[in-house]
Amino acid sequence: MSAAQWRRAMNGGLAAAQRPRPAAPRAVPMPAPAEEPYADSDAPRWLKYLWRTLSARHVFVMAFVLVFPLVATPFFTFQVAAQSLVLGLIALSLAFLAGYGGMVSLAQMTVAGIAGYGIAVLGFSSSPEISLRWPWWVAVPAAIAVAVLCATLIGWLSVRTEGIYTIMITLAIGVAFYYLVLQNYSVFNGFQGLRELKPPTVFGIDWRAPVPFYYLSLACAMAGYFLVRYIVRAPFGIALQGVRDNPRRMEALGFHVVAHRVAAYALSGLLAAVGGVLLAWYNALMTPGSVGTGWMINILVIAVLGGVKHPIGAFLGAIVFVLLQTFAIDVIDRERFNLVIGLVFLAIVLFSPDGLLGLWAKLRSRFGPNQVLTSTQRRHP
Amino acid sequence: MSRSRLAAWILIGGPIAVFSIWALFDNTRLYLVTLLNGLTLASLYFIVASGFTLVFGLMRNVNLAHGSLYLLGGYVGYVVAGWTGWWILALAAGFLAAALAGLLMQWGILRHMQGQDLRQTMVTIGLSIVVADILLWIFTGQVYQLEAPEWLQGPIREIPLIRAYGAFRLSLLGFGIVIGLFLWWLLARTRVGMMIRAGVDDRAMLAAAGVNVNLVFAVTFALGAGLAGFGGVIGAVELSMVPGEDIRLLLASLIVVIVGGMGSVVGAAIGAIILGLSETYGLAYAPTYSVVFTFVILILVLAFRPRGIMGKAA
């Protein structure tokens, strides 16, 4: 059974029983097969799929992100755009967990940090007595594998409890990791951390130069974005959303709830690990500060700022966050950035729980034609 | 006692007993001083975490701004002690300031989103960022140390086996016990305590019985926040105040209530003792791995008792 049929079957059964609701929380933006205009053409399936789903704004956004580094200054390309993409990728891992799995984990930055420390310890850094100097094509996959394994373990631990407990346990795990890297000098080099982490020079290109690093981040971020888009329509993703909405019913239907949740943690761990490696290269250093509570919470801020109902929200939030970080200091004192971001976060949580995307949807539904967000809203049983 | 319980006691108690006997013979003084250090640290943890667990138990609200309230209490205590020179007054001021802040949080914001656990938690995260930054703004990153009152300064000498031990540090034990007894009296013997216990078990029923639940919530939140501020003034003497302490105490409270069981004051006491002892023994006997000990305990408890040692089904 394909994902679309599966979803229709589930929604169809429910629709009859439910009272009519406002238009917003319905899913299924997929066009019905009957409307398909090129059903009889010879083009391959994927091309037809693209033709069906792409619209002008997709092409516009795509062209914009590809051309952007060619017209922008290196500062914008590297400090603003590339950083937004990397942070957005880590936030995407949290948005996937929170939006589609219903689990808010604060340990995503910890997973990213494990990958970053992994690349620093296994690859090259300024501390020759610690770094193992493996070539990048061994060190990067190894670091990502370790981080994914840790994410799975974190998931296995935290899904033993539910809902609000998850946030506490992941916070405790994250802070414990922070103190571990702070106090351990033999592997993590303590407070100093590991410095001079450089991306490798492959194909004669220095990947830390602004434009190549931008395209590297863009490729990873887009891969992550489309992976999430694909997963949430695949049977696993649909089942995961079922687990989020009603674990008991899914259990009764024969789904292994714990396994789905742990798998979601592993997948989000993969996204966070890739982001973590990129972040380590971006900053060129790993210190305890980069896995501290400040950054753990910043990732949550980014995800919530954009909205967790759709994967694009993470990147939207990251852009706003980075712009605030970069330019708020011109308006106010540099030291008061936390105050600004805290107030913005509070305002979003208080007035628009769905983040900027929710705000956008609200405006659309008030002024424009009816528009729906892709992810189904949580149903309260 | 069932067989599995006996096995658990032997598995956990055995190694601890072996270690204790070895450590007692090896260096009696170190062992006993570490024991006292652990218990006094546990008292501080208990005072802070009992407020956290009280709020959580009644309102299902994970107040992640608890560490900020601790820091707020500490700073206010410092300022008041500087003005008046009275430490007791500082203690009261720290309690009142944090309680007032907690009351404002509950009445101003959290009351309007009752039942939305996640959103409430996010609000407290936002508040903790804002409060921490405002405190940093006012007091800068400097380290503040509050003087102990004169009658608690200096060490107590001529204790058998230990020789000398800091008087203030020892008084922490007393504070912890007094707060524990007070909470027990409040919860078990008074009308307010009865309402709080009833609210923990069934909020809707309590409201149906004609009790103003919002008032009970506000009182509990103020009390829980006040305990954090109270702990802050004590911690300002014993540990010192600097930005970052809020996270440390928040982490301690989290681990204490996860290990002990959320919503249970007795659980908070047990969790605080376990955490305090494991931290100090870890620091004394295996300095690099003290954090790992804490973490292993957390994992073991979660693996075998996901709701904590004294936890009940939600």
Interface residues (C-beta under 8 A of the other chain):
Chain A: V104 L157 R160 T161 E162 G163 I164 Y165 I167 M168 I169 L171 A172 I173 V175 A176 Y179 L180 Q183 N184 Y185 S186 T293 I297 L300 V304 E335 R336 N338 L339 I341 G342 L343 F345 L346 V349 L350 P353
Chain B: R60 V62 L64 I109 D117 L118 R119 T121 M122 V123 I125 G126 L127 I129 V130 A132 D133 I134 L136 W137 I247 L251 L254 I255 V257 I258 M262 T288 S290 V291 V292 T294 F295 L298 I299 L302 A303 P306 R307 A314
